[in-house]
Amino acid sequence: FQDGRVLLAIVVAAWPGSQIDLASTSQENSAEEVLELALSISQTRWHVPQLLSPSLVTQGADPACVLLYLALLAHRLPLPPPRPLVADPIILLATSAEEGSREKETTA
């Protein structure tokens, strides 16, 4: 978390249209710059207050402060699309085929 890559990965995953390349951003910038980017995006896009200082995080911020920030971020991030209530027929077929093969093994 101290190098900013985890927080930036969360931000990028929650913002599908972003043009941020995680690998190059992490390699080309310092940990403080990566954290500043992730924190500023979270603040402008989802109105998460910037409770953490990038310099303090890189030095080892208090875990309670980090958890508080992550809880606020999680509360503000968009929810993932709902999963369908109807089961996927392919998964059902694969599951029933596995159960059938197990039954044959136990009777043999």
Backbone bond lengths (Angstrom), bond angles and torsions (degrees), N, CA, C in turn:
res aa  C-N    CA-C-N  psi(-1)  N-CA   C-N-CA  omega(-1)  CA-C   N-CA-C  phi
1 F - - - 1.451 - - 1.515 110.21 -
2 Q 1.320 117.61 -31.14 1.454 121.28 -175.09 1.526 114.09 -64.64
3 D 1.333 117.21 -24.44 1.467 118.41 -179.52 1.529 112.60 -90.39
4 G 1.330 117.27 -3.11 1.457 121.09 174.75 1.517 115.52 88.28
5 R 1.326 117.25 -12.03 1.466 119.67 -175.25 1.527 112.76 -66.42
6 V 1.324 117.17 -37.54 1.470 120.07 -179.26 1.532 109.85 -66.03
7 L 1.314 116.14 -47.05 1.463 119.50 -179.72 1.527 110.93 -63.73
8 L 1.312 117.18 -42.24 1.462 119.71 178.13 1.526 111.24 -64.86
9 A 1.319 117.87 -36.83 1.465 120.86 177.39 1.531 110.90 -63.96
10 I 1.317 117.60 -38.96 1.467 121.01 176.56 1.521 110.12 -62.92
11 V 1.323 116.29 -45.37 1.462 121.18 -179.16 1.525 111.00 -62.66
12 V 1.311 116.53 -46.15 1.472 120.60 -179.14 1.531 110.57 -64.86
13 A 1.328 117.30 -40.23 1.467 120.49 179.65 1.525 111.16 -64.96
14 A 1.313 117.20 -33.48 1.466 120.91 -179.58 1.522 112.30 -82.42
15 W 1.316 117.47 -11.12 1.467 122.11 -178.53 1.525 108.44 -123.68
16 P 1.341 116.36 82.80 1.462 120.49 -173.74 1.531 114.65 -58.97
17 G 1.308 118.58 -28.84 1.458 120.39 -177.67 1.512 114.66 -86.49
18 S 1.321 117.00 4.33 1.468 118.97 -177.19 1.522 110.40 -69.47
19 Q 1.296 115.09 151.19 1.460 121.20 179.61 1.523 111.09 -105.24
20 I 1.325 116.90 24.32 1.457 121.45 -176.51 1.525 109.43 -86.42
21 D 1.308 115.51 126.55 1.465 122.02 176.02 1.525 107.21 -95.77
22 L 1.325 116.25 109.73 1.462 120.88 -175.55 1.525 112.56 -57.75
23 A 1.307 116.59 -46.22 1.466 120.43 -175.09 1.525 111.37 -63.27
24 S 1.324 117.11 -50.57 1.466 118.81 -177.06 1.520 111.74 -70.60
25 T 1.331 117.30 -35.85 1.463 119.80 179.06 1.515 110.44 -63.74
26 S 1.324 116.89 -41.73 1.461 120.93 -179.77 1.526 111.91 -68.87
27 Q 1.320 117.33 -35.51 1.462 120.81 -177.95 1.521 112.67 -78.26
28 E 1.330 116.28 -34.69 1.467 120.30 -173.01 1.525 113.76 -90.82
29 N 1.330 118.19 -7.51 1.456 120.94 -176.70 1.518 110.71 -127.06
30 S 1.325 114.99 157.82 1.463 119.96 176.56 1.524 109.20 -73.85
31 A 1.317 115.68 166.02 1.464 120.67 178.90 1.533 110.72 -59.27
32 E 1.334 116.37 -41.24 1.472 119.59 179.08 1.522 111.56 -63.53
33 E 1.326 117.92 -38.17 1.464 121.31 179.19 1.528 111.23 -68.03
34 V 1.327 116.87 -39.62 1.461 120.66 178.30 1.529 109.78 -65.16
35 L 1.334 116.60 -44.32 1.463 120.28 177.06 1.516 111.65 -62.64
36 E 1.316 116.74 -42.75 1.473 120.34 179.37 1.527 110.60 -61.07
37 L 1.314 117.48 -40.84 1.466 121.75 177.78 1.524 110.62 -61.79
38 A 1.332 116.84 -49.88 1.465 121.15 -178.48 1.535 110.92 -62.94
39 L 1.314 116.82 -43.39 1.464 120.64 -179.47 1.523 111.83 -66.82
40 S 1.317 116.72 -40.92 1.467 119.12 -179.09 1.528 111.53 -69.96
41 I 1.324 118.18 -37.39 1.468 120.10 176.07 1.523 109.85 -63.44
42 S 1.329 116.25 -44.55 1.469 120.12 179.36 1.522 111.17 -60.63
43 Q 1.320 116.04 -37.99 1.458 119.54 -179.15 1.531 111.79 -71.67
44 T 1.321 117.61 -44.25 1.466 119.55 -176.78 1.530 112.28 -78.55
45 R 1.309 117.46 -37.33 1.467 120.02 -175.67 1.529 113.20 -83.05
46 W 1.339 117.11 -41.30 1.466 119.81 -175.11 1.531 113.20 -119.28
47 H 1.331 117.33 7.13 1.473 123.18 176.39 1.524 112.61 59.08
48 V 1.327 116.16 38.60 1.463 121.31 175.54 1.521 107.06 -87.74
49 P 1.328 117.95 120.95 1.468 118.99 -179.40 1.526 110.94 -61.87
50 Q 1.321 115.05 140.56 1.461 120.41 -177.67 1.532 108.63 -82.53
51 L 1.324 115.43 82.78 1.459 122.23 -177.91 1.518 112.62 -79.78
52 L 1.313 116.40 -17.44 1.457 121.13 -177.17 1.519 110.78 -105.85
53 S 1.292 115.75 144.23 1.457 122.01 173.67 1.520 108.07 -99.91
54 P 1.332 118.13 129.60 1.467 119.17 -179.70 1.528 113.18 -54.74
55 S 1.316 117.22 -38.98 1.469 119.07 -179.06 1.523 111.41 -67.53
56 L 1.325 117.88 -37.04 1.460 120.26 178.00 1.535 111.54 -69.98
57 V 1.318 116.71 -36.72 1.469 119.97 -180.00 1.525 110.13 -65.84
58 T 1.321 117.35 -42.35 1.468 119.93 -179.73 1.526 111.59 -66.44
59 Q 1.327 116.74 -24.99 1.468 120.27 178.21 1.523 111.94 -87.73
60 G 1.329 117.49 -7.01 1.460 120.97 179.81 1.515 111.50 105.31
61 A 1.302 116.62 75.38 1.465 121.52 -178.84 1.519 110.88 -67.54
62 D 1.314 115.43 159.39 1.460 122.39 176.51 1.528 108.50 -59.41
63 P 1.330 118.79 125.61 1.470 121.28 -178.78 1.531 113.12 -56.09
64 A 1.326 117.97 -32.09 1.465 120.29 178.76 1.523 110.57 -65.03
65 C 1.318 117.28 -37.49 1.470 120.88 177.99 1.526 110.87 -67.36
66 V 1.314 115.87 -41.45 1.470 120.53 178.98 1.524 109.74 -63.76
67 L 1.325 117.43 -44.36 1.470 120.72 179.03 1.517 111.67 -64.18
68 L 1.318 117.40 -39.10 1.462 120.71 177.19 1.528 110.01 -61.57
69 Y 1.323 116.71 -45.54 1.465 120.15 179.31 1.527 110.79 -62.04
70 L 1.327 116.79 -45.35 1.464 120.02 -179.47 1.531 111.61 -64.26
71 A 1.329 117.16 -34.69 1.465 120.21 176.81 1.523 110.52 -65.99
72 L 1.324 117.02 -42.80 1.470 120.23 177.06 1.525 111.04 -63.37
73 L 1.314 116.01 -42.56 1.462 120.46 179.08 1.520 110.60 -62.69
74 A 1.325 117.45 -45.83 1.465 121.17 -179.86 1.524 111.07 -61.65
75 H 1.323 116.60 -35.60 1.464 120.88 179.65 1.529 111.43 -67.54
76 R 1.319 116.60 -31.69 1.468 120.99 -176.51 1.522 114.72 -92.30
77 L 1.317 117.18 -20.01 1.468 119.27 -177.48 1.522 110.32 -67.99
78 P 1.326 116.52 148.32 1.463 119.02 177.65 1.518 110.74 -65.07
79 L 1.307 114.57 146.11 1.461 119.79 177.95 1.518 109.47 -72.36
80 P 1.318 117.06 147.53 1.469 118.79 175.99 1.520 109.01 -67.55
81 P 1.332 117.52 157.92 1.462 119.04 179.09 1.519 110.50 -60.79
82 P 1.316 116.90 144.81 1.468 118.95 -178.78 1.520 111.19 -65.56
83 R 1.303 114.99 146.68 1.459 120.49 177.17 1.526 107.90 -81.73
84 P 1.309 117.43 148.30 1.467 119.35 179.81 1.536 110.83 -64.91
85 L 1.324 115.21 145.03 1.456 120.01 179.35 1.522 111.69 -75.54
86 V 1.322 116.21 -25.21 1.464 120.91 179.07 1.518 108.05 -84.38
87 A 1.302 116.05 133.90 1.463 120.50 -179.30 1.523 110.67 -67.40
88 D 1.295 115.78 149.07 1.453 122.45 178.14 1.530 108.79 -71.10
89 P 1.349 118.38 123.25 1.463 120.32 -176.83 1.523 113.39 -60.75
90 I 1.321 118.61 -31.26 1.464 120.83 -179.66 1.524 110.05 -66.96
91 I 1.324 116.54 -41.92 1.461 120.34 178.43 1.525 109.70 -65.09
92 L 1.331 116.55 -41.43 1.463 119.97 178.98 1.523 111.19 -61.56
93 L 1.322 116.93 -42.14 1.462 120.32 179.50 1.526 110.98 -64.72
94 A 1.322 116.87 -43.33 1.467 120.21 179.99 1.516 110.68 -64.39
95 T 1.322 116.85 -40.62 1.466 120.70 -179.99 1.520 111.06 -65.59
96 S 1.331 116.62 -44.34 1.465 118.74 -178.96 1.530 111.11 -68.34
97 A 1.316 118.32 -32.35 1.467 120.83 177.28 1.524 110.38 -67.52
98 E 1.335 117.67 -40.04 1.463 121.00 177.95 1.522 110.70 -64.89
99 E 1.314 116.96 -42.11 1.471 120.31 179.56 1.518 110.54 -64.17
100 G 1.327 117.31 -39.36 1.456 121.10 178.91 1.512 111.99 -63.91
101 S 1.320 117.27 -40.11 1.461 119.94 179.27 1.525 111.19 -69.93
102 R 1.329 118.47 -33.41 1.458 121.11 176.37 1.513 111.95 -66.64
103 E 1.344 116.47 -38.21 1.457 120.55 179.03 1.532 110.34 -64.82
104 K 1.327 117.38 -39.31 1.461 120.99 179.42 1.532 110.56 -65.43
105 E 1.351 116.31 -36.71 1.470 120.25 -179.59 1.520 110.77 -67.96
106 T 1.319 117.26 -38.10 1.463 119.69 -177.06 1.527 111.96 -74.53
107 T 1.329 117.76 -29.27 1.480 120.29 179.82 1.524 111.67 -82.24
108 A 1.311 117.38 -18.80 1.477 120.27 -176.45 1.496 113.32 -81.97
